[in-house]
Amino acid sequence: MSEQTDVDRDAGAGRVTVLRPHRHLFTRGILAVLALTTPVFAVVYWLTIPGPGWPFVLVAHLIVIAATIVGVASFLNTTIAIGRDGVTERGFFGRKVHVAPGEAGAVILVQMYETSTLDVLPQLFVASPNGRLLIRMRGQFWSQADMERVAEELDVPVTRPEQPMTLNQLRRAWPRLLYWFERARISR
């Protein structure tokens, strides 16, 4: 389950519940960066320190560290806040989307097959009345309980297909809910 925080931002406005992505993703990401970069930079430092090229390696290493810090900050700032004024998503790249009560036209909670497996993960889509995607929550990042909380906060009936769906089935049923690269059919 992801981390939840109740924040009393303004006593008059009521409580705001802040949802965060699965914490294990943060740990795995840091471990992956360390596992991939430490051996590489250790070898490159070992090969270049006797010569004049090691400052370039140091600059490259500092760039990787800076990119990692930016990634960590982006992950830590990724939230979905639920309050009386609606649902606000702050995405990984800083994009903020606010869905006020009554603004959502459809909420769709789909169990989707992962690519080339029989594993299913939930995905929640919040769409405007004209079908434009407002918020998307993927099971890789958010818990089912978090998706249910967001769905119940929006005053719209939730569409729950009975059977899990593939990406092709979802593309046929609700193409506007997918990102542009998911809408494109790649023939094999």
Wavefront OBJ file of the C-alpha trace (Angstrom):
o trace
v 0.000 0.000 0.000
v 1.234 3.484 -0.691
v 1.826 6.125 1.927
v -1.082 8.302 3.015
v -0.862 11.541 4.966
v -3.744 13.500 6.438
v -2.958 17.195 6.396
v -5.075 19.832 8.126
v -4.218 22.663 5.707
v -7.058 24.927 6.676
v -9.561 24.164 9.411
v -12.338 25.780 7.358
v -11.548 23.802 4.209
v -11.461 20.412 5.950
v -8.879 17.673 5.867
v -6.768 16.889 2.849
v -5.534 13.332 2.329
v -2.279 13.093 0.404
v -1.577 9.825 -1.431
v 1.929 8.867 -2.508
v 3.226 6.173 -4.895
v 4.470 2.843 -3.562
v 7.510 3.474 -1.370
v 9.347 0.373 -2.627
v 9.728 2.071 -6.029
v 11.951 4.719 -4.414
v 14.183 2.103 -2.781
v 14.430 0.031 -5.949
v 15.260 3.108 -8.029
v 18.091 4.203 -5.726
v 19.496 0.669 -5.578
v 19.353 0.390 -9.385
v 21.208 3.692 -9.866
v 23.885 2.650 -7.366
v 24.214 -0.847 -8.843
v 24.588 0.497 -12.376
v 26.803 3.519 -11.794
v 29.140 2.520 -8.959
v 31.028 -0.253 -10.792
v 31.176 1.738 -14.026
v 32.560 4.877 -12.410
v 34.925 2.862 -10.194
v 36.503 1.265 -13.278
v 36.593 4.516 -15.257
v 38.214 6.383 -12.337
v 40.730 3.567 -11.951
v 41.620 3.792 -15.655
v 41.773 7.595 -15.899
v 43.233 8.846 -12.611
v 46.855 8.325 -13.662
v 46.246 10.486 -16.748
v 44.735 13.881 -17.518
v 41.213 12.565 -18.361
v 39.881 12.048 -14.846
v 38.325 15.559 -14.518
v 35.992 14.684 -17.417
v 34.965 11.522 -15.593
v 34.349 13.577 -12.457
v 32.103 15.973 -14.415
v 30.171 13.033 -15.903
v 29.811 11.513 -12.438
v 28.522 14.814 -11.028
v 25.984 15.027 -13.875
v 24.720 11.519 -13.025
v 24.481 12.474 -9.337
v 22.558 15.656 -10.225
v 20.165 13.717 -12.464
v 19.602 11.230 -9.651
v 18.839 14.055 -7.202
v 16.342 15.557 -9.672
v 14.708 12.128 -10.050
v 14.492 11.658 -6.282
v 12.952 15.113 -5.830
v 10.443 14.429 -8.613
v 9.453 11.107 -7.064
v 9.048 12.618 -3.603
v 6.858 15.412 -5.013
v 4.540 13.028 -6.896
v 1.227 13.082 -5.008
v -2.516 12.932 -5.297
v -4.343 15.138 -2.802
v -7.984 14.446 -1.950
v -10.014 17.188 -0.290
v -13.384 18.897 -0.320
v -12.352 20.959 -3.334
v -11.665 17.816 -5.398
v -8.659 15.761 -6.415
v -5.297 17.276 -7.313
v -2.544 15.261 -8.979
v 1.062 16.440 -9.059
v 2.801 14.253 -11.611
v 6.410 13.084 -11.779
v 7.388 15.920 -14.127
v 5.643 18.551 -11.988
v 2.431 18.840 -14.007
v -0.480 19.667 -11.736
v -4.053 18.629 -12.579
v -7.043 19.588 -10.452
v -10.417 17.889 -10.842
v -13.137 19.744 -8.949
v -16.306 18.012 -7.745
v -18.655 17.566 -10.702
v -15.896 18.180 -13.266
v -15.254 14.503 -14.024
v -17.432 12.959 -16.691
v -16.328 9.346 -16.262
v -14.295 7.228 -13.884
v -13.116 3.899 -15.277
v -11.366 1.279 -13.146
v -9.933 -1.444 -15.374
v -7.952 -4.570 -14.578
v -5.339 -4.662 -17.355
v -3.084 -7.471 -18.478
v 0.580 -6.635 -18.350
v 2.329 -6.911 -21.710
v 3.074 -10.537 -22.648
v 1.933 -11.955 -19.283
v -1.226 -13.115 -17.559
v -0.606 -10.765 -14.621
v -3.200 -8.047 -14.161
v -2.870 -4.656 -12.531
v -5.560 -2.053 -11.962
v -5.626 1.251 -13.786
v -7.901 4.157 -12.941
v -8.866 6.691 -15.595
v -10.631 9.946 -14.757
v -12.019 11.621 -17.872
v -13.775 14.908 -18.572
v -17.369 14.905 -19.881
v -15.997 15.122 -23.447
v -13.745 12.071 -22.880
v -10.397 13.841 -22.380
v -8.079 12.128 -19.880
v -7.637 14.135 -16.686
v -5.952 11.713 -14.259
v -4.504 8.246 -14.756
v -3.380 6.000 -11.926
v -1.422 2.860 -12.793
v -1.207 -0.181 -10.553
v 2.581 -0.183 -10.874
v 2.703 3.057 -8.881
v -0.550 3.315 -6.883
v -2.400 0.826 -4.701
v -5.896 -0.425 -5.465
v -7.082 1.195 -2.208
v -5.743 4.593 -3.362
v -7.574 4.207 -6.666
v -10.791 3.352 -4.837
v -10.413 6.451 -2.625
v -9.980 8.710 -5.656
v -12.918 7.050 -7.447
v -15.265 7.484 -4.491
v -14.240 11.123 -4.006
v -15.402 12.060 -7.496
v -19.179 12.140 -7.701
v -19.421 9.992 -10.835
v -20.461 6.339 -11.251
v -17.431 4.096 -11.674
v -17.303 1.885 -14.778
v -15.717 -1.476 -13.924
v -15.404 -3.915 -16.822
v -16.054 -7.457 -15.575
v -13.094 -9.062 -17.345
v -9.455 -7.929 -17.427
v -8.566 -6.120 -20.642
v -5.577 -6.094 -22.944
v -4.147 -2.862 -24.292
v -5.796 -3.589 -27.670
v -9.205 -4.001 -26.036
v -8.750 -0.783 -24.081
v -7.603 0.981 -27.258
v -10.834 -0.069 -28.993
v -13.121 0.799 -26.049
v -11.604 4.095 -24.859
v -8.853 5.299 -27.224
v -8.804 8.876 -25.878
v -7.753 7.650 -22.424
v -4.413 6.347 -23.689
v -1.190 8.205 -24.288
v -0.303 8.887 -27.927
v 2.270 6.078 -28.068
v -0.265 3.589 -26.673
v -2.830 4.546 -29.311
v -0.420 3.769 -32.147
v -0.692 0.197 -33.365
v 2.651 -1.462 -33.934
v 2.353 -4.322 -36.379
v 4.546 -7.334 -35.849
l 1 2 3 4 5 6 7 8 9 10 11 12 13 14 15 16 17 18 19 20 21 22 23 24 25 26 27 28 29 30 31 32 33 34 35 36 37 38 39 40 41 42 43 44 45 46 47 48 49 50 51 52 53 54 55 56 57 58 59 60 61 62 63 64 65 66 67 68 69 70 71 72 73 74 75 76 77 78 79 80 81 82 83 84 85 86 87 88 89 90 91 92 93 94 95 96 97 98 99 100 101 102 103 104 105 106 107 108 109 110 111 112 113 114 115 116 117 118 119 120 121 122 123 124 125 126 127 128 129 130 131 132 133 134 135 136 137 138 139 140 141 142 143 144 145 146 147 148 149 150 151 152 153 154 155 156 157 158 159 160 161 162 163 164 165 166 167 168 169 170 171 172 173 174 175 176 177 178 179 180 181 182 183 184 185 186 187 188
